[in-house]
Structures are given as structure tokens and as C-alpha cells.
Amino acid sequence: MQYPQPISKLIEGFTKLPGIGPKTAARLAFYILDMNEDDVMDFAKALMNAKRELTYCSVCHHITDTDPCRICQDKDRDPSVICVVQDSKDVIAMEKMKEFGGKYHVLHGAISPVDGVGPEDIYVPDLIKRLQDETIQELIIATNPNIEGEATAMYISRLVKPTGMKVSRIAHGLPVGGDLEYADEVTLSKAIEGRRQL
Amino acid sequence: MHINELHLKDYRNYEDLHLFFENRINVIIGENAQGKTNMMEAIYVLGMARSHRTPRDKELIRWEQPFSRVEGQLTNRHGPAKMEVIFSKQGKKVKLNGLEKKRLTDYIGACTIVMFAPEDLALVKGSPQIRRRFLDMEMGQIYTVYLYYLSQYHKILKQRNQWLKDVAQNKTAKNEAFFEVMTDQLVEAGAEVIQKRFAFLQKLENWAQPIHENITQGTETLAIDYVPSAPVDASMSTDEIKTALKAEYVRLFEQEIRRATTVLGPHRDDLKFLVNGHDIQVYGSQGQQRTTALSVKLAEIELIYEKTGEYPILLLDDVLSELDDSRQTHLLDTIQGKVQTFVTTTNVGGIHHEMLEKATMFHVTGGSIDQTD
């Protein structure tokens, strides 16, 4: 090992992050050596705090620093609609849209036997329990449009439908603002399949 | 479609090979084990981004070299095109006109290929797996949507089989509601696959029938049947196929649990070739089986033309000399002036003189090829 131990430790730490290889890790590590000490302290604290102070909301399982989370506590949001997503990152994406005024439920994964994830291993049973609350009237399932996300959506809908609750699945097909001619055959055929009446 | 130029770098036994093809018919002559089939395989790889001989891409890289490249200049219906496939230890990359394509479906189809090799006799004689592979490969070239449903089907199948296995080993709860969800997903994709196979085979049969009749001078009538593992038939709509499949999965639930695997569906289906009403896998002679394989391959050429508006490249690896004069004449009639054809042989003696007159000849010796007149 040609690096002194403190810096090789730092490089090693960076390579554990997604999308960062040994070269980028070395570049980041050397950059940090050149930063002034206060900034480095702030950065280190931010890392620690993110890990220490964030927990998961006991209601919706979104990452939060208060429990229940700010979205669950927000009196202006409609408690009768719940949007089910796979991941906390999906909540952030939905929130950027600023159009959805209901609440969320984060599953933390999708059902996938190949990965050893069954319905009980993600927050599905918890969602069912949560739905016993009379104020909830509608469920929007926004899991990813792949095999596992689709299976998870279909499974939840199967459990919830008999209660008479309104369950819907987000649409997929052509991207907004895109040109039809650039869409691939499969996307187009899915868009045709999911067409709606005008 | 016409391949004008082929450039191989560290591909199999070729270190660096650069060839130009001005002619429609190209005959490659050489002793055994000199690299004739490797060259045919390279053309196949150029179009299909995979070998017809092996699923392991690493085998295509020349011994102890870091990577391998197949590059071709061709003219297709859109004009000139440059295609490139690169294999390395990290995987493969495909480029069309210099742009890397992340999805193979964006690449395959720019150069369609029909290959007829000795192994194709297994299409008639071999296992159902070979016939399914034939269907999937040929359909994949012309129907992108088919490839999508097929890959969805296999992903769901994998999940479903894993679940059945886990249940058998008590690793997971026997959650029947979830199992039903997976079955529904399997039925959705599976019905599309089956329906598209029915439609494809109907078309293939329509083309193969007159060709076969012609080759056999009217003595044989060829039929191609799909043999599904579920009670479905060609007259059903996709929705009817879904209903029938679903009912069959429900009926076989206990059996699937017991055997811990998915017991029916397109991954268990087969095809059957009938000559004058007899299954030639069982009752056919060698000659009949060979003629059938040839008819099917020639039908594919026409089918690709019908679908894409241009003829594919035809690769005849070591099969021409096995066909008698009248079959060769018929083959020549079919490709005459429209299909660029590559033929390999150890000896020109077995090849029809008319074919040889029109061809450009290439001699292969130990990894190098020379054009001769």
C-alpha cells in the first residue's frame, strides 16, 4: 500500500459508496486533505447526524427526524388517500411534483422470491393494519413498473379490494413531452394497451 | 441487405482479418479446422450479437487476448450502416453507426441473418428445447414486442419457481394469494408469447409449404404444428388463451406444489413437423428431415422479407454439398439475385456449377483468408 494509513482508510471508506471506484475515491480523499478543518468537521458531523438522528416514521416508514414524520403530522394533507411506494427516495420524487396532497406508505422493497423477499419481509402487513383506520378511503399504488413492483402492487390490491376500498395503480407508457416517433416498440405497445377514452 | 466489409480482431482463430464482399454469392473453401465456421459465426455475431454455437461469449475471444471485435460495413434499407460487436471480460458492447446501444433490441434487426448449419437438422430430430430456441431466435429478429414478453415471462417464471422451491423446503410461507398473483403475471406474459408463436408458425407454414412442395416435386406436403403444454389452439384470441392457461394452472396447483416447479407454459411447449400427415421426427427419413429443415430456412428468408421489406443474409455452413443437385438448384432459385449468401465447403466438387460461376471464392488456411478467382 503506497498511501499512508489515514488516507488509505479514507479512500477505502469512499469506495464503499455506490458509483464510486478506486480512482474517484482517491480524488475525493485528496480533496478532503486540502479542505479547511472546519468544513471537514461539518462534513463529518453531517454524516454522523444523518445516521444518528434519522429514523423511520412509525406510521408510514419514511425517513424522518421526528416521529411521526412531518408528512404524517401535516394537518393540511388529506388523510383519506395513501400513496404506496417502494422506497423513501420515491416519496421525495413524488413530493417534488407538489401535486399529491395525500399521505404515504413506504414498503422498503418489493416482493421477490429470487432475492428472498416475501410479502412479510416488507411493510405490507403493516399497511393492511394501517388501513383498518376508517379515515383511509383510497390507495394509490406507485411501486416500480417492473415484474417485482407489479407483483407487489397486484398482491396488495388483492388483499385490499375485498374491503371495498378504492385501489388504483399509476399509469405507464409514453413520457410527457416526448415524441411518439422516438418511443420504442414495447413502450408504444404498452401505451396502446393503457389507452383511455376521451 | 448486403455486407460490404468485414473486419475481425482477435476473434476465435483470427488475429486480424479484413475482407471485402462485392458479390452476392461468396464461397469459402478450406480444409477442416482452418476457421470456416468461425467466419460464418462472426457474420452471425455481427447481426445477432451472440453466437449460434455457444452461450459463453468469452469463447469468442482469441486465446489470451483481452478483447475481440467484429465490425461490418453494410448497406440495408436505411442506407449504409456500420455495425460493431465487442467482447471483453467485462461483457459485450454493441455499436450501430458508432453509437453504443444499451439495449440489444435496438441493435438486432439492423442486419437480419438466416443460418443453415449441420446442427439445424436437430431442428427436426433434436429436443424440444432446440425447437423453442429456434422459435425465439427467429421471432426475436422480427418482432421486438415478442422479445419483451418472452423476457418478462422468463423473469416471472424464475420468481415463481423460486417460490415453489422455497415452499417445498419450508423456507417461506405457503401464501396462496401471492402465488396467485405470480400465476396471473405468468399467464399475462405467457398468453402473449403463445399467441405470437401461433401467428408466426402460421405464416412460416404458409411460406414453407409451397417451397417444400417444389423441392419434392409435388410429392410431399409439409405442415408445421405448435404443440402447446396447455389446452390452447391457434383459433383462440389472447384473452381466450389467458382463460385456458389460468384454468390449467388452477387445476395443476397441487401438482406444481408437489413437484416444486412450473409444469406448463410456453417454456414447455414444442413444435411438430408433419409430411403428408406423418410426424417426421418419428417417421421421417434423413432426407426428409433435411429437406424439411431446408424448407423452413428458406421460408424464413421470405418471412423476414415480408416483415422487414428486405432480404436477410443467408449463411450456409457446410450443408450445401449435402444437398443433391435438384435441391441445390431450388436453393439457387430462391436466393437468385436477391439474397447475399455465404457458403462454406471443404471441396467445390459437391457444389452446383451454376452457383460456382456466380460466386467469389475465398480460401481459408489457418486463420487467414485469400480471395481467389
Interface residues (C-beta under 8 A of the other chain):
Chain A: I111 S112 P113 V114 G118 P119 E120 I147 E148 E150 A151 M154 Y155 R158 L159 D184 E185 V186 S189
Chain B: R103 T105 D106 T144 V145 Y148 Q152 K155 I156 K158 Q159 R160 Q162 W163 D166 T172 A173 N175 A177 F178 E180 V181 M182 D184 Q185
